[in-house]
Amino acid sequence: MTIEPLLLSATRRHDTHRVSIGAVVIGGDAVPVIAGPCAVETGYVAHAVAAHRAGASVLRGCVLKPRTRPGSFQGLGTAGLPLIDEARRVTGLPVIAEPLAVDDIEVLRLHADALMIGARSMHNTPLLRAAGQSGMTVILKRGMSATYDEWLAAADYVTAEGNRQVLLCERGIRTFETATRNTLDVSAIAVLRDMTDLPIAVDPSHAAGNARWVPSLAVAALAAGADALLIECHPDPAASLCDAQQAITPQVLSRIVQTSLALCAMTRPAVADSVTACRAMIDTVDDAVFQMLEYRAAMVEAVQQRKLAALLPERDLDREQEIVERLSRRAPRLGEHRVDRLVHAIIDECLDAVPACPRAVA
């Protein structure tokens, strides 16, 4: 079996219920990435800008943090709310925040665009009802040992209040394994497709508990058909006041976003019911194409440096022809003539983008 049918089988269903966090739609063709530090800190605005530049569509903005031990950093509380407001203003991105009690919701609704019900709160039925009554989008994390039925029952407490803006979030469950913080249940994405039309997000950070493993789990979630990712990102992870060991850098976040765009471009069916929808799909493909071209330009620069050191010629015409022939087979709609022009234009522009330095000669 080739990879294309396998990936196509993982695309999101057309009847997935769509929810919105600000202007960001989840449950459609794109896979938004919600990112930022685990908890709002004094440097939060700079952290938010870094996540935005890395490609995040929504910001984590938790000023209240339930922690296992009372001596751990519990968040800035209301002192962090002006930081959320400033981050929203500077980046233009919506923000999610976590209430720990019913009264927190009225405070947060003035500063956040969506509520996140954490794993510890999944069984807090008064909080679930209040979140539903708020009318705000609710991100409902799976409890540490919750079954699918229990998770969906918790979602029912929200929807029973007339609020269907619910995003389920798999964040790993507690098992006998201790190497990871939790065990990411990727099968939840496939199984829940048959149990509910609510969109499904994945939090690879809390599943991994280790920043090194977050990219792999994120890609696994994307391949399985997740509707969104929720990732902890910090410009200086070691300095993070909360869950430092699992926070990734903005550079790593950027690569995850690029992978998301590329997978969406490959797995999205080339159909749409309106000009606007078609253009939105084209925009997503264009984003993926130019993210990949940026990466290609960086690789070309690295190759040219090695060629220069080895006194090799700048261009290899035989390899360029091999590229044209290979890509012509991948893009029959364009045809070999157009592929040839595009390939050589890309090669020329990537070479031109290499910083000025003595060039190798044939």
C-alpha positions as CSV (number, residue, x, y, z in Angstrom):
1,M,0.0,0.0,0.0
2,T,1.3,3.4,-0.9
3,I,1.3,6.3,1.7
4,E,-1.4,8.3,-0.2
5,P,-4.4,6.0,0.5
6,L,-3.2,5.5,4.0
7,L,-3.2,9.2,4.7
8,L,-6.4,9.8,2.8
9,S,-8.1,7.4,5.2
10,A,-7.1,9.6,8.1
11,T,-8.8,12.8,6.8
12,R,-11.3,14.5,9.0
13,R,-14.9,13.6,8.4
14,H,-17.0,16.1,6.4
15,D,-19.7,15.9,9.0
16,T,-17.4,16.9,11.9
17,H,-19.1,19.6,14.0
18,R,-17.1,22.8,13.7
19,V,-16.2,24.9,16.7
20,S,-14.6,28.4,16.8
21,I,-12.0,29.9,19.0
22,G,-12.1,33.6,18.0
23,A,-11.9,33.5,14.2
24,V,-10.1,30.1,14.2
25,V,-12.3,27.2,13.1
26,I,-11.6,23.7,14.3
27,G,-13.1,20.7,12.7
28,G,-12.6,21.8,9.1
29,D,-9.8,21.2,6.6
30,A,-7.0,22.9,8.6
31,V,-5.4,21.7,11.8
32,P,-4.8,24.7,14.0
33,V,-2.1,24.6,16.6
34,I,-2.8,26.0,20.0
35,A,0.5,26.8,21.7
36,G,2.3,28.7,24.4
37,P,3.7,28.1,27.9
38,C,2.0,25.8,30.3
39,A,1.2,28.8,32.5
40,V,1.2,32.5,32.1
41,E,4.4,34.0,33.5
42,T,5.7,37.6,33.8
43,G,7.3,37.3,30.3
44,Y,4.2,35.9,28.7
45,V,3.7,38.5,26.0
46,A,7.2,37.7,24.6
47,H,6.3,34.0,24.8
48,A,3.1,34.6,22.9
49,V,4.9,36.5,20.2
50,A,7.3,33.7,19.8
51,A,4.5,31.1,19.5
52,H,2.7,33.4,17.0
53,R,5.8,33.7,14.8
54,A,6.3,29.9,14.9
55,G,2.8,29.5,13.4
56,A,0.5,29.0,16.3
57,S,-3.2,29.9,15.5
58,V,-4.4,30.1,19.2
59,L,-2.5,30.9,22.4
60,R,-2.4,29.0,25.7
61,G,-3.1,31.6,28.4
62,C,-3.6,29.8,31.7
63,V,-3.4,32.1,34.7
64,L,-4.7,29.4,37.0
65,K,-2.9,26.1,37.2
66,P,-4.0,23.0,39.2
67,R,-0.8,21.3,40.3
68,T,-0.1,18.0,41.9
69,R,1.9,19.5,44.8
70,P,0.8,22.7,46.7
71,G,4.3,24.1,46.6
72,S,4.4,24.2,42.8
73,F,3.8,27.3,40.8
74,Q,0.0,27.7,40.7
75,G,-0.1,30.5,38.1
76,L,-0.3,34.3,38.4
77,G,-4.0,34.4,39.0
78,T,-5.8,37.7,38.2
79,A,-2.4,39.4,38.0
80,G,-1.9,37.5,34.7
81,L,-5.0,38.8,33.0
82,P,-3.5,42.1,31.7
83,L,-0.7,39.9,30.1
84,I,-3.4,37.9,28.3
85,D,-5.0,41.1,27.1
86,E,-1.7,42.5,25.8
87,A,-0.8,39.2,24.1
88,R,-4.1,39.2,22.3
89,R,-3.6,42.8,21.2
90,V,0.0,42.3,20.0
91,T,-0.5,39.0,18.2
92,G,-4.1,39.2,17.1
93,L,-4.5,35.6,18.2
94,P,-7.3,34.3,20.4
95,V,-6.5,32.8,23.8
96,I,-7.7,29.9,25.9
97,A,-7.7,29.8,29.7
98,E,-8.5,27.2,32.3
99,P,-11.1,27.8,35.1
100,L,-10.7,25.8,38.3
101,A,-14.0,26.8,39.8
102,V,-17.4,28.0,38.7
103,D,-16.6,31.6,39.7
104,D,-13.5,31.7,37.6
105,I,-15.5,31.6,34.4
106,E,-17.1,35.0,34.8
107,V,-13.6,36.5,35.3
108,L,-12.0,34.6,32.4
109,R,-14.7,35.3,29.9
110,L,-13.7,39.0,29.8
111,H,-10.1,38.1,28.8
112,A,-10.2,34.7,27.0
113,D,-11.8,33.3,23.9
114,A,-12.3,29.7,25.1
115,L,-12.3,27.7,28.3
116,M,-10.1,24.7,28.8
117,I,-11.4,22.1,31.3
118,G,-8.4,20.2,32.5
119,A,-8.1,16.5,33.1
120,R,-8.5,16.9,36.8
121,S,-11.8,18.8,36.3
122,M,-13.4,16.4,33.8
123,H,-15.6,15.0,36.5
124,N,-16.5,18.4,38.1
125,T,-20.1,18.5,36.9
126,P,-20.9,22.0,38.3
127,L,-17.9,23.4,36.4
128,L,-19.0,21.6,33.2
129,R,-22.5,22.9,33.5
130,A,-21.3,26.5,34.1
131,A,-18.9,26.2,31.1
132,G,-21.9,25.2,29.0
133,Q,-24.0,28.0,30.3
134,S,-21.2,30.5,29.5
135,G,-21.7,30.0,25.7
136,M,-17.9,30.0,25.3
137,T,-16.1,27.3,23.3
138,V,-15.0,24.6,25.7
139,I,-11.9,22.4,25.3
140,L,-12.6,19.3,27.3
141,K,-9.5,17.3,28.2
142,R,-9.8,13.6,28.9
143,G,-9.5,12.5,32.5
144,M,-6.4,10.6,33.5
145,S,-8.2,7.3,33.6
146,A,-11.5,8.1,31.8
147,T,-13.1,5.8,29.3
148,Y,-14.4,7.1,26.1
149,D,-18.0,6.9,27.4
150,E,-17.1,8.8,30.6
151,W,-15.3,11.4,28.5
152,L,-18.4,11.9,26.2
153,A,-20.7,11.9,29.3
154,A,-18.7,14.9,30.6
155,A,-19.1,16.6,27.2
156,D,-22.9,15.9,27.5
157,Y,-22.9,18.1,30.7
158,V,-21.7,21.0,28.5
159,T,-23.9,20.4,25.5
160,A,-27.0,19.8,27.7
161,E,-26.8,23.5,28.5
162,G,-27.3,24.3,24.8
163,N,-23.6,24.8,24.1
164,R,-22.3,22.6,21.2
165,Q,-19.0,24.5,21.0
166,V,-17.0,21.6,22.5
167,L,-13.6,20.4,21.4
168,L,-12.5,17.1,22.9
169,C,-8.8,16.9,23.8
170,E,-6.9,13.6,24.2
171,R,-3.9,14.2,26.5
172,G,-2.8,10.7,27.4
173,I,-4.1,8.3,30.0
174,R,-2.5,6.7,33.1
175,T,-1.2,3.2,32.4
176,F,1.4,0.9,33.9
177,E,4.1,2.6,31.7
178,T,6.3,5.2,33.5
179,A,8.8,6.3,30.9
180,T,6.3,8.8,29.5
181,R,4.2,11.1,31.7
182,N,1.0,9.5,30.2
183,T,0.3,7.1,27.4
184,L,-1.0,8.9,24.3
185,D,-4.1,7.0,23.1
186,V,-4.0,7.7,19.4
187,S,-6.8,5.2,18.9
188,A,-9.1,7.7,20.6
189,I,-9.2,9.7,17.4
190,A,-10.4,6.8,15.2
191,V,-12.8,5.4,17.8
192,L,-14.4,8.7,18.7
193,R,-15.1,9.4,15.0
194,D,-17.7,6.7,15.2
195,M,-19.1,7.8,18.6
196,T,-19.5,11.6,18.1
197,D,-19.3,14.4,15.6
198,L,-17.4,16.7,18.0
199,P,-13.9,17.6,16.8
200,I,-10.9,16.0,18.5
201,A,-7.6,17.7,19.5
202,V,-4.5,16.1,20.9
203,D,-2.1,17.3,23.5
204,P,1.2,15.5,22.9
205,S,3.0,17.6,25.6
206,H,1.2,16.1,28.6
207,A,1.3,12.7,27.0
208,A,5.1,12.7,26.5
209,G,6.3,14.6,29.5
210,N,9.5,15.1,27.6
211,A,10.1,17.7,24.9
212,R,12.2,15.3,22.8
213,W,9.1,13.1,22.1
214,V,6.5,15.8,21.5
215,P,7.2,16.1,17.7
216,S,6.8,12.4,17.1
217,L,3.5,12.2,19.0
218,A,2.3,15.4,17.3
219,V,2.9,13.8,13.9
220,A,1.2,10.6,15.0
221,A,-1.8,12.6,16.0
222,L,-1.8,14.5,12.6
223,A,-1.6,11.2,10.7
224,A,-4.4,9.7,12.7
225,G,-6.6,12.7,11.7
226,A,-6.6,15.1,14.7
227,D,-8.5,18.3,14.2
228,A,-6.1,20.4,16.3
229,L,-3.0,20.2,18.4
230,L,-2.4,21.7,21.9
231,I,1.3,22.1,22.6
232,E,3.4,23.7,25.3
233,C,6.0,26.0,23.9
234,H,8.5,28.3,25.6
235,P,11.4,30.4,24.2
236,D,13.6,29.2,27.1
237,P,12.1,25.9,28.3
238,A,14.5,25.4,31.1
239,A,13.3,28.7,32.6
240,S,9.6,27.8,32.4
241,L,7.9,27.8,35.8
242,C,5.5,25.0,34.9
243,D,6.3,21.7,33.2
244,A,9.6,22.8,31.9
245,Q,10.7,19.3,30.8
246,Q,7.9,19.0,28.2
247,A,8.0,22.5,26.7
248,I,9.4,22.7,23.2
249,T,11.1,25.7,21.6
250,P,9.5,27.9,19.0
251,Q,11.9,26.5,16.4
252,V,10.5,23.0,17.1
253,L,7.0,24.3,17.1
254,S,7.6,25.8,13.6
255,R,8.6,22.4,12.3
256,I,5.4,20.8,13.7
257,V,3.3,23.5,12.1
258,Q,5.1,23.0,8.8
259,T,4.4,19.3,9.0
260,S,0.7,20.0,9.8
261,L,0.4,22.2,6.7
262,A,2.1,19.6,4.5
263,L,-0.1,16.7,5.7
264,C,-3.2,18.8,5.3
265,A,-2.2,19.7,1.7
266,M,-1.7,16.0,0.9
267,T,-4.7,14.5,2.6
268,R,-7.4,17.1,1.8
269,P,-9.8,16.1,-0.9
270,A,-9.6,18.6,-3.8
271,V,-13.3,19.5,-3.7
272,A,-15.2,22.4,-2.2
273,D,-18.7,23.7,-2.4
274,S,-17.9,27.4,-3.1
275,V,-15.3,29.8,-4.5
276,T,-14.6,30.9,-0.9
277,A,-14.0,27.4,0.2
278,C,-11.8,26.6,-2.8
279,R,-9.7,29.7,-2.1
280,A,-9.3,28.7,1.6
281,M,-8.0,25.3,0.5
282,I,-5.7,26.9,-2.0
283,D,-4.4,29.2,0.8
284,T,-3.6,26.2,3.0
285,V,-1.8,24.5,0.1
286,D,0.2,27.7,-0.6
287,D,1.1,28.0,3.0
288,A,2.5,24.4,2.9
289,V,4.3,24.9,-0.4
290,F,6.1,28.1,0.8
291,Q,6.9,26.6,4.2
292,M,8.6,23.7,2.4
293,L,10.3,26.1,0.0
294,E,11.7,28.0,2.9
295,Y,13.0,24.7,4.3
296,R,14.4,23.7,0.9
297,A,16.3,27.0,0.6
298,A,17.9,26.3,4.0
299,M,18.9,22.9,2.8
300,V,20.4,24.3,-0.4
301,E,22.5,26.7,1.6
302,A,23.8,23.8,3.7
303,V,24.6,21.8,0.5
304,Q,26.4,24.8,-1.1
305,Q,28.6,25.3,1.9
306,R,29.6,21.6,1.7
307,K,30.2,21.8,-2.0
308,L,32.3,24.9,-1.6
309,A,34.5,23.1,1.0
310,A,34.8,20.1,-1.3
311,L,35.5,22.2,-4.4
312,L,32.5,20.8,-6.1
313,P,30.5,22.6,-8.8
314,E,27.5,24.7,-7.8
315,R,25.0,22.8,-10.0
316,D,24.6,19.1,-10.9
317,L,22.7,19.0,-14.2
318,D,22.2,15.2,-14.1
319,R,20.6,15.5,-10.7
320,E,18.4,18.3,-11.8
321,Q,17.1,16.2,-14.7
322,E,16.4,13.3,-12.3
323,I,14.4,15.7,-10.1
324,V,12.4,16.9,-13.1
325,E,11.6,13.3,-14.1
326,R,10.7,12.2,-10.6
327,L,8.4,15.2,-10.0
328,S,6.8,14.8,-13.4
329,R,5.6,11.4,-12.3
330,R,4.2,13.0,-9.1
331,A,2.4,15.8,-11.0
332,P,0.9,14.4,-14.2
333,R,-1.7,17.3,-14.3
334,L,1.1,19.8,-14.8
335,G,3.1,17.8,-17.3
336,E,6.8,17.5,-17.8
337,H,7.3,20.8,-19.6
338,R,5.7,22.8,-16.7
339,V,7.4,20.8,-14.1
340,D,10.8,21.4,-15.8
341,R,10.2,25.2,-15.7
342,L,9.0,25.1,-12.1
343,V,11.9,22.9,-10.9
344,H,14.6,25.1,-12.5
345,A,12.9,28.3,-11.3
346,I,12.9,26.9,-7.7
347,I,16.5,25.8,-8.0
348,D,17.5,29.2,-9.3
349,E,15.7,31.1,-6.6
350,C,17.0,28.9,-3.8
351,L,20.6,29.3,-5.1
352,D,20.0,33.1,-5.3
353,A,18.9,33.1,-1.7
354,V,22.2,31.6,-0.5
355,P,24.2,34.4,1.3
356,A,27.0,35.9,-0.9
357,C,30.1,33.8,-0.6
358,P,32.8,32.6,-3.0
359,R,31.1,30.1,-5.3
360,A,32.4,26.7,-6.3
361,V,33.2,26.5,-10.0
362,A,32.9,23.6,-12.4
